[in-house]
Amino acid sequence: MESIRARLMGPGQGAVDGWIEDPNALRPKKSRERLLLKDPNLLDQESTKFKNVWTTHSKSPIAYERGRIYFDNYRCCVSSVASEPRKLYEMPKCSKSEKIEDALLWECPVGEMLPNPSDYKSSLIALTAHNWLLRISASTGRVLEKIYLASYCKFRYLSWDTPQEVIAVKSAQNKGSALTRQAGLPQPVLLYLAVFHVLPFSLIGILEINKKIFGNVTDATLSHGILIVMYGSGLVRLYSFQAITEQFMQQKLDLGCACRWGGTAGTVGEAPFGIPCNIKLTDTPPPLFEVSSLENAFQIGGHPWHYIITPNKKKQKGVFHICALKDNSLAKNGIQEMECCSLESDWIYFHPDASGRIIHVGPNQVKVLKLNEIENNSGQHQISEDFVILANRENKNENLPTVTASGRVVKKKFNLLDDDPEQETFKIVDYEDELDLLSVVAVTQIDAEGKAHLDFHCNEYGTLLKSIPLVESWDVTYSHEVYFDRDLVLHIEQKPSRVFSCYVYQMVCDPGEEEETTNRS
């Protein structure tokens, strides 16, 4: 869940798959009196079902966040909280240069005094294609605040540095002009990171990632106050962003204040002046930590802090090492490898429930692992199995007889792939924090049609509580997202030719109610 897990890479930036896990980052949520919260045991009841109440299609990406479905680059917002989704607002049409490219949902903190009444309601923090940072009312679509970032780079990605408190706005990587590329001239500045406190917006600074300082860096991002820098060799280095800010900030800048920079005067955060890059390193800071991992895949989590890497060799793909952050020592049973033969590799990550556990997902099993201190050895930790969720499969490895032309019977044995489409295969595993459930999407290809179901498991013991069949066909070659939010299940699918589909399921508890599907296009 992105609320407590920060991706190292922004949307659409490649295969790097790493996180820094912060067990304290789970934010308090606004209370919404919905059916499932009033009686959490409803999910266990036989009469509780999920009904497909709404289906729609779009030529632009569809996004979902906290009971809101966004269409047309966040221009149109639909509430999914009611028994049938309804439109909350639709912003005026805009040019391609003004469209929203990325967005984050900000929710009001509990128990804090805020300057304006509108601040107590949820807001959408949005980044436009022409470098404006907006705060938009999540219920009306009205623009509440706007900041012009800069003209010297193209900002493209939004992420939480500290969830619900600090955002990082990341630029596209600087490829240089056609003339400089043709001449083979190096581009020293790879990208920029603009960092803000949220509500009210206040600038921390804009950081320049320069190859002359960091070396041949391929990417960088910010997560929980840590600057994470990645290299093509698989090396990952971590730096203190606060230490960099204190040492290398050229000038403190305040939004809305007059400023003179490089012979030009203007107002910080207003067009055309924008925000100058005010954090430029003149020397390489000492790294807090560094490690080499295949494809820069790197995660931190657990209690006490551990990290997960794959040894930096292609033949080690699918092998995960779990090590202590303090001394790099490998945990006992810390090499985890799922012996599976499949087209898609398995994946592993720290459990987002702040328990310090680890989730390891393969095509036919989900392992939840514990990180425990070894008895009589306070300095050493071990990995043990907490529980396993297995796919529902029949044994497909059979001796199949073949009759030759002469009539001789020959038995041949062959093994199917573990993610063979005709077998039930796990595709998505997620965690619902408010109900403390694991949700698992399993798919089986039946003839030319794939059928999927969403299973809810007890997060503590792994017990299956409820299985929900999805009525729509599931093509494993398409991109899929599935969200479970208390009494709502939402499935977003991307088909070829940029056709996006959204299927909404609502919980019903009337055993006599007919199951009917209402489609909206």
C-alpha distance (Angstrom), angle and dihedral (degrees) to the residues before:
residue distance angle dihedral
M1 . . .
E2 3.77 . .
S3 3.81 92.1 .
I4 3.78 90.4 76.6
R5 3.78 104.0 16.5
A6 3.79 122.8 67.7
R7 3.77 118.2 -151.7
L8 3.77 116.4 -136.1
M9 3.78 91.5 -144.8
G10 3.77 128.0 53.7
P11 3.82 121.7 -126.5
G12 3.77 114.7 -59.5
Q13 3.79 96.4 4.3
G14 3.78 102.1 124.7
A15 3.74 140.8 -91.5
V16 3.80 102.6 -43.6
D17 3.77 105.5 125.3
G18 3.78 114.9 -175.6
W19 3.78 138.4 131.8
I20 3.73 141.7 -171.0
E21 3.76 107.1 -143.8
D22 3.79 120.0 -146.2
P23 3.83 111.8 -169.1
N24 3.81 90.0 -165.1
A25 3.79 95.9 52.0
L26 3.81 96.3 86.3
R27 3.78 102.9 116.1
P28 3.80 125.4 -143.1
K29 3.77 109.1 -104.4
K30 3.75 129.5 -137.2
S31 3.78 112.0 -104.9
R32 3.80 113.7 -108.5
E33 3.79 113.3 -175.8
R34 3.75 99.1 -134.8
L35 3.75 129.6 154.9
L36 3.78 99.7 -101.8
L37 3.79 95.0 49.7
K38 3.81 92.2 56.2
D39 3.79 91.3 58.1
P40 3.82 116.0 13.7
N41 3.82 89.7 -175.3
L42 3.81 90.3 68.4
L43 3.79 89.0 87.8
D44 3.81 91.0 64.0
Q45 3.80 95.3 52.2
E46 3.80 120.2 105.9
S47 3.82 91.8 -134.0
T48 3.81 92.7 56.3
K49 3.79 111.2 102.0
F50 3.77 137.6 161.1
K51 3.79 117.3 -125.2
N52 3.79 126.9 -160.8
V53 3.82 101.0 -120.8
W54 3.81 102.8 165.6
T55 3.79 139.6 24.1
T56 3.77 126.8 178.8
H57 3.80 139.3 166.1
S58 3.79 133.1 -146.2
K59 3.80 140.6 -176.2
S60 3.82 90.7 -141.0
P61 3.84 129.3 58.1
I62 3.81 118.2 -76.8
A63 3.81 119.2 -141.0
Y64 3.82 131.4 -168.7
E65 3.79 130.9 -158.9
R66 3.81 129.9 162.0
G67 3.79 100.7 -27.6
R68 3.81 95.2 -35.2
I69 3.80 127.0 107.2
Y70 3.81 116.6 -158.1
F71 3.81 126.0 -154.5
D72 3.80 136.1 179.9
N73 3.82 96.6 26.5
Y74 3.83 92.6 -44.7
R75 3.81 92.2 -53.7
C76 3.81 93.1 118.0
C77 3.81 122.9 45.8
V78 3.82 125.3 -165.1
S79 3.81 123.3 -170.0
S80 3.80 114.5 -134.8
V81 3.82 94.6 -172.8
A82 3.82 96.7 90.9
S83 3.81 123.6 76.0
E84 3.80 86.5 -94.3
P85 3.84 123.6 22.7
R86 3.81 114.5 -98.6
K87 3.80 132.1 -169.7
L88 3.82 113.8 -100.3
Y89 3.79 97.3 -175.3
E90 3.79 145.3 -29.2
M91 3.79 118.6 -146.6
P92 3.83 119.9 -141.7
K93 3.78 116.7 -84.0
C94 3.78 114.3 -94.8
S95 3.79 140.3 -171.2
K96 3.79 122.7 -89.3
S97 3.81 90.3 -104.0
E98 3.82 90.9 57.1
K99 3.80 98.9 47.0
I100 3.80 120.4 120.7
E101 3.80 110.6 -105.1
D102 3.81 101.0 -178.3
A103 3.80 137.5 3.3
L104 3.81 144.1 -175.2
L105 3.81 128.6 -159.0
W106 3.80 115.0 -125.6
E107 3.80 117.9 -161.6
C108 3.80 126.1 -162.2
P109 3.83 113.5 -97.2
V110 3.78 116.0 -120.9
G111 3.81 117.5 -108.3
E112 3.82 99.3 5.6
M113 3.80 126.8 127.6
L114 3.82 110.8 -126.8
P115 3.82 128.8 -166.5
N116 3.84 99.8 -124.8
P117 3.84 133.4 37.4
S118 3.82 89.8 -127.3
D119 3.80 89.1 59.6
Y120 3.79 91.1 72.1
K121 3.80 91.1 67.5
S122 3.80 127.6 75.0
S123 3.79 117.8 -88.0
L124 3.77 135.6 -162.2
I125 3.80 112.5 -132.7
A126 3.80 104.3 -152.2
L127 3.80 136.5 -174.7
T128 3.80 117.4 -151.5
A129 3.78 128.3 -151.1
H130 3.82 90.8 -111.5
N131 3.84 94.1 56.5
W132 3.81 101.9 -96.9
L133 3.79 119.0 140.8
L134 3.81 110.1 -149.6
R135 3.78 136.3 -171.5
I136 3.80 107.9 -151.7
S137 3.80 128.5 -172.9
A138 3.81 106.0 -107.8
S139 3.80 91.6 -146.4
T140 3.83 102.8 42.3
G141 3.82 107.0 20.3
R142 3.81 91.5 -126.1
V143 3.81 115.1 148.6
L144 3.82 107.5 -118.6
E145 3.81 100.8 175.4
K146 3.80 135.6 8.0
I147 3.80 133.0 -169.7
Y148 3.79 127.1 -173.3
L149 3.79 107.5 -140.0
A150 3.81 109.6 -166.8
S151 3.79 147.3 -62.9
Y152 3.83 98.2 -135.2
C153 3.84 94.3 79.3
K154 3.80 141.9 14.4
F155 3.81 112.8 -106.5
R156 3.79 111.7 -152.5
Y157 3.84 115.9 157.0
L158 3.81 136.0 57.6
S159 3.80 125.2 -161.1
W160 3.78 139.0 159.1
D161 3.77 115.1 -104.6
T162 3.80 90.1 -177.5
P163 3.82 108.6 10.4
Q164 3.81 112.8 -106.2
E165 3.82 91.6 -4.6
V166 3.82 114.2 58.8
I167 3.82 127.9 25.7
A168 3.80 130.4 -162.7
V169 3.80 119.4 -150.0
K170 3.79 110.4 -159.2
S171 3.78 126.3 -159.2
A172 3.77 127.1 -138.9
Q173 3.78 113.3 -96.4
N174 3.78 114.9 -87.7
K175 3.80 108.9 -113.5
G176 3.81 94.3 171.2
S177 3.78 127.6 -130.8
A178 3.79 123.4 -55.0
L179 3.83 89.5 -106.3
T180 3.80 94.7 52.6
R181 3.80 91.7 46.3
Q182 3.81 90.7 48.8
A183 3.79 90.5 50.0
G184 3.79 90.8 48.8
L185 3.80 92.8 -122.7
P186 3.82 114.4 161.4
Q187 3.81 120.4 -116.1
P188 3.80 104.9 -138.6
V189 3.84 97.0 -172.0
L190 3.81 110.3 67.6
L191 3.82 99.8 178.5
Y192 3.80 146.7 -34.3
L193 3.82 131.7 -117.2
A194 3.81 118.6 -155.3
V195 3.82 112.3 -163.0
F196 3.83 125.4 -162.5
H197 3.78 139.4 174.8
V198 3.81 108.7 -130.8
L199 3.78 128.6 -125.9
P200 2.80 109.4 40.5
F201 3.78 93.7 25.8
S202 3.80 111.3 -122.3
L203 3.78 126.3 171.6
I204 3.79 121.0 -119.5
G205 3.79 92.9 177.1
I206 3.79 149.0 -84.5
L207 3.81 114.7 -95.7
E208 3.79 124.5 -154.5
I209 3.83 117.4 -144.1
N210 3.80 102.8 -150.0
K211 3.81 124.1 -174.5
K212 3.80 90.2 -149.3
I213 3.80 87.5 65.4
F214 3.82 104.2 32.3
G215 3.81 99.1 30.8
N216 3.80 124.5 -131.5
V217 3.80 94.5 -10.0
T218 3.83 118.1 172.7
D219 3.81 100.6 -170.0
A220 3.80 143.4 -6.4
T221 3.79 138.9 -171.2
L222 3.78 142.8 166.8
S223 3.80 126.8 -112.5
H224 3.82 129.0 168.3
G225 3.79 93.4 -19.7
I226 3.80 93.2 -48.3
L227 3.79 123.3 116.7
I228 3.81 106.7 -143.1
V229 3.79 116.2 -159.3
M230 3.83 122.9 -171.3
Y231 3.78 132.4 -161.8
G232 3.80 133.9 -160.0
S233 3.80 90.1 -115.9
G234 3.83 89.9 66.3
L235 3.81 93.3 -102.2
V236 3.84 117.4 143.1
R237 3.81 121.5 -166.2
L238 3.81 127.6 -170.5
Y239 3.82 124.3 -153.0
S240 3.81 134.3 -179.1
F241 3.81 107.3 -106.6
Q242 3.81 91.1 -161.9
A243 3.82 91.7 54.8
I244 3.82 90.3 48.6
T245 3.81 91.0 49.4
E246 3.79 93.4 49.2
Q247 3.80 93.6 47.9
F248 3.79 103.9 37.2
M249 3.82 108.5 28.9
Q250 3.81 105.8 123.6
Q251 3.79 96.6 -164.2
K252 3.80 135.3 -5.3
L253 3.80 110.2 -117.0
D254 3.81 127.8 -161.8
L255 3.78 124.1 -159.6
G256 3.80 113.6 -110.8
C257 3.82 94.1 17.0
A258 3.80 127.0 117.9
C259 3.79 115.2 -102.3
R260 3.79 139.2 -179.1
W261 3.80 114.2 -152.3
G262 3.81 128.5 168.2
G263 3.77 93.1 -15.2
T264 3.82 93.8 -49.7
A265 3.81 125.6 105.8
G266 3.78 127.7 -154.8
T267 3.79 147.2 119.8
V268 3.81 117.8 -70.3
G269 3.81 110.2 -112.5
E270 3.80 96.1 12.2
A271 3.82 126.6 105.9
P272 2.94 132.2 -70.7
F273 3.83 94.9 11.4
G274 3.80 97.4 50.2
I275 3.81 120.2 166.1
P276 3.82 121.1 -40.8
C277 3.80 119.0 -136.5
N278 3.81 99.1 -101.5
I279 3.84 102.0 172.4
K280 3.81 110.9 70.4
L281 3.79 120.3 159.5
T282 3.80 118.1 -135.7
D283 3.80 94.5 -177.8
T284 3.80 136.9 24.6
P285 3.83 110.6 -94.7
P286 3.82 119.4 -137.5
P287 3.83 110.6 -93.2
L288 3.79 119.4 -121.7
F289 3.78 91.5 -146.2
E290 3.78 140.7 -12.8
V291 3.79 134.9 -167.3
S292 3.79 138.2 167.2
S293 3.79 118.7 -128.0
L294 3.79 138.1 165.0
E295 3.83 109.8 -88.5
N296 3.83 89.2 -5.6
A297 3.82 89.4 -78.2
F298 3.79 105.3 164.0
Q299 3.81 135.2 154.8
I300 3.79 136.0 178.6
G301 3.81 125.4 -159.0
G302 3.78 144.8 103.8
H303 3.81 132.7 91.7
P304 2.99 110.3 -56.2
W305 3.81 99.1 20.9
H306 3.80 115.8 -84.1
Y307 3.78 131.8 166.0
I308 3.81 134.5 -143.5
I309 3.79 123.5 -143.0
T310 3.81 139.6 159.3
P311 3.84 114.0 -129.6
N312 3.79 108.5 -102.3
K313 3.81 97.9 -106.1
K314 3.80 126.0 98.6
K315 3.79 92.6 -131.2
Q316 3.84 87.9 58.7
K317 3.83 93.0 63.0
G318 3.80 107.7 132.9
V319 3.83 93.2 26.3
F320 3.81 114.0 110.9
H321 3.81 126.9 -165.3
I322 3.82 118.8 -157.7
C323 3.82 111.4 -158.2
A324 3.81 138.5 172.8
L325 3.79 112.7 -102.9
K326 3.82 94.0 -144.7
D327 3.82 96.9 60.8
N328 3.85 107.5 1.5
S329 3.82 90.6 -116.2
L330 3.80 115.8 157.1
A331 3.79 113.2 -116.7
K332 3.80 116.7 -120.4
N333 3.84 105.8 -90.2
G334 3.81 83.4 9.1
I335 3.82 94.7 141.5
Q336 3.79 105.6 86.4
E337 3.79 120.2 -172.5
M338 3.77 126.0 164.6
E339 3.78 107.8 -146.6
C340 3.77 97.5 -137.8
C341 3.78 133.2 138.3
S342 3.79 106.4 -145.2
L343 3.79 143.7 136.4
E344 3.81 92.0 -124.6
S345 3.79 118.5 53.5
D346 3.80 123.5 -125.0
W347 3.79 120.4 -107.8
I348 3.81 136.7 -144.9
Y349 3.81 136.0 -163.4
F350 3.79 142.6 158.1
H351 3.79 112.0 -86.8
P352 3.82 109.6 -101.6
D353 3.83 93.0 -140.1
A354 3.85 93.1 86.4
S355 3.83 90.0 -117.0
G356 3.80 92.5 120.1
R357 3.81 90.5 -121.4
I358 3.80 126.0 134.2
I359 3.82 129.0 -131.0
H360 3.82 117.9 -147.9
V361 3.80 114.8 -173.4
G362 3.81 126.7 -165.9
P363 3.79 132.5 167.6
N364 3.80 94.2 -87.7
Q365 3.80 106.4 19.4
V366 3.79 143.4 41.4
K367 3.80 114.2 -152.0
V368 3.79 120.7 -163.3
L369 3.80 108.7 -160.8
K370 3.80 130.7 -163.8
L371 3.79 126.0 -140.1
N372 3.81 107.0 -147.9
E373 3.77 136.9 170.8
I374 3.80 112.2 -109.0
E375 3.80 110.9 -113.1
N376 3.82 113.0 -101.8
N377 3.81 89.7 8.8
S378 3.78 112.2 84.1
G379 3.79 93.5 177.2
Q380 3.81 97.9 55.3
H381 3.81 129.0 68.3
Q382 3.77 133.0 -164.4
I383 3.78 137.6 -155.6
S384 3.80 117.4 -128.0
E385 3.77 134.2 170.2
D386 3.79 116.7 -98.2
F387 3.82 97.9 -179.8
V388 3.81 141.2 -36.1
I389 3.81 130.1 -136.5
L390 3.82 111.7 -153.7
A391 3.80 128.8 -159.1
N392 3.79 116.5 -115.1
R393 3.79 102.1 -108.1
E394 3.74 142.3 152.0
N395 3.80 120.7 -136.7
K396 3.81 103.2 -93.4
N397 3.80 96.3 178.9
E398 3.77 100.6 100.4
N399 3.77 136.4 156.9
L400 3.77 100.1 -114.4
P401 3.84 115.4 -163.6
T402 3.80 119.6 -132.8
V403 3.82 122.3 -165.1
T404 3.80 115.1 -143.5
A405 3.84 125.0 -147.3
S406 3.80 89.5 -95.3
G407 3.78 91.6 54.4
R408 3.81 95.8 -106.3
V409 3.81 114.2 144.9
V410 3.82 113.7 -132.4
K411 3.78 121.6 -172.5
K412 3.80 115.9 -145.2
K413 3.77 125.0 -170.8
F414 3.79 121.4 -156.5
N415 3.79 133.7 169.4
L416 3.77 124.0 -133.6
L417 3.79 120.8 -139.6
D418 3.80 114.0 -95.5
D419 3.80 88.7 -119.9
D420 3.79 95.3 44.0
P421 3.83 105.0 152.6
E422 3.82 92.7 -126.3
Q423 3.81 90.0 62.7
E424 3.78 126.2 71.3
T425 3.80 105.9 -95.2
F426 3.81 130.8 -175.1
K427 3.80 112.4 -122.4
I428 3.83 106.8 165.0
V429 3.81 132.2 24.3
D430 3.81 120.3 -177.0
Y431 3.79 140.2 162.0
E432 3.83 126.4 -125.3
D433 3.80 104.6 -154.2
E434 3.80 100.5 -168.5
L435 3.82 93.4 55.7
D436 3.82 95.0 29.1
L437 3.81 93.1 -127.6
L438 3.78 135.8 141.8
S439 3.80 113.1 -136.2
V440 3.81 118.1 -156.1
V441 3.82 126.5 -172.0
A442 3.82 113.6 -151.5
V443 3.82 122.8 -172.7
T444 3.80 132.8 -164.8
Q445 3.81 125.4 -174.6
I446 3.81 109.4 -134.4
D447 3.81 110.3 -171.5
A448 3.83 103.8 -51.8
E449 3.80 94.4 -22.8
G450 3.80 128.6 80.1
K451 3.80 118.3 -144.5
A452 3.78 121.8 -160.4
H453 3.78 135.8 -171.0
L454 3.79 132.2 -170.4
D455 3.80 115.6 -135.0
F456 3.81 125.5 -162.2
H457 3.80 116.5 -149.3
C458 3.79 131.0 -172.7
N459 3.80 105.4 -102.8
E460 3.81 92.9 -143.6
Y461 3.80 101.0 49.1
G462 3.82 105.9 10.2
T463 3.83 93.4 -119.8
L464 3.82 114.5 160.2
L465 3.83 108.8 -115.9
K466 3.80 105.0 170.3
S467 3.80 139.6 -2.0
I468 3.80 120.7 -154.1
P469 3.82 119.2 -164.9
L470 3.80 114.4 -143.9
V471 3.80 110.4 -136.0
E472 3.82 95.9 -152.0
S473 3.79 122.1 82.2
W474 3.82 115.5 -102.0
D475 3.81 117.1 -142.6
V476 3.82 109.1 -164.3
T477 3.82 91.0 -152.9
Y478 3.82 91.0 65.1
S479 3.80 127.3 78.7
H480 3.82 114.2 -103.9
E481 3.80 138.2 -172.1
V482 3.81 124.3 -173.9
Y483 3.81 124.3 -169.3
F484 3.81 127.2 -169.3
D485 3.81 113.4 -165.8
R486 3.82 112.3 171.6
D487 3.84 103.3 -77.5
L488 3.80 95.1 5.0
V489 3.80 134.0 82.6
L490 3.80 117.6 -173.0
H491 3.81 127.2 -174.6
I492 3.82 120.9 -166.7
E493 3.80 118.2 -170.3
Q494 3.79 131.2 -174.2
K495 3.80 113.9 -150.6
P496 3.81 128.6 -172.7
S497 3.83 119.3 -71.6
R498 3.81 89.9 33.9
V499 3.78 97.1 -71.8
F500 3.81 111.3 154.8
S501 3.80 123.7 -165.1
C502 3.79 129.7 -166.2
Y503 3.83 124.3 -162.0
V504 3.82 119.0 -170.8
Y505 3.82 123.8 -162.2
Q506 3.81 123.6 -169.8
M507 3.79 127.2 -163.4
V508 3.81 116.6 -110.2
C509 3.79 125.0 -172.8
D510 3.80 103.1 -173.0
P511 3.83 107.6 107.2
G512 3.79 91.1 -159.8
E513 3.78 96.2 51.3
E514 3.77 115.3 115.0
E515 3.76 115.0 -120.9
E516 3.77 105.7 -123.6
T517 3.77 131.0 162.8
T518 3.79 123.1 -136.9
N519 3.78 114.1 -161.3
R520 3.78 124.7 -159.3
S521 3.74 122.8 -175.3
